[in-house]
Amino acid sequence: MMYPNTGNMGLPVVLYAFGSAGFAYGITVMVTVSLFQFTLGAVLNSQGNPLKTLVKTPTVYAIAISMALLLTDTALPPWLANTVDLMSGFTVPLMLITLGVSLASIQVKNLRSGLGFSLVRVPLAAGVAWLIAGWVGLPPLAQSILVLQMCMPVAVFNYLFAQRAQREPVYVASLVFCSTLLALFYLPVLLALLM
């Protein structure tokens, strides 16, 4: 529940609001959140030995391979790069289909609690991000982007983690749904304040 949708939703909003100058900051936040989501998040959602769960998480290997390729300035062969690109294109539709199946079973009580949590989460995330950015000494543009990215709706991957660990996936689906719906109302206000 704690990881925002900094990629599929956050990056386009950052690019729209702050242009290419802010996009690099947006990518930095997204990569950092993803790194924590697929390492710390996988460990927290583990059932049993957390290291065994971490070893069985393919994203850890993808991060290691990506870092090695970036640091050595090595490019993948075109056939492999195209294959990886095609496979990565499947992830968003598959996540949305999985989430849609769960949304069909959401009850009104889940929507109320999801809405309540979302109303608390956004100002809390904005405040904590603002304080951390000030403490670290980020420039104003980076501070605004960090606040914006942390206020994005709950990411769909949280639902997949909850489904995998069998830890209230219907409730997490309601959080994704409610926070995304609320984003239609609070994101324009937040952007007006940050810009």
Secondary structure as UniProt FT lines:
FT   TURN            6..9
FT   HELIX           10..44
FT   HELIX           50..55
FT   HELIX           58..71
FT   TURN            72..73
FT   HELIX           78..103
FT   TURN            104..105
FT   HELIX           108..136
FT   HELIX           140..150
FT   HELIX           156..165
FT   HELIX           169..194
//
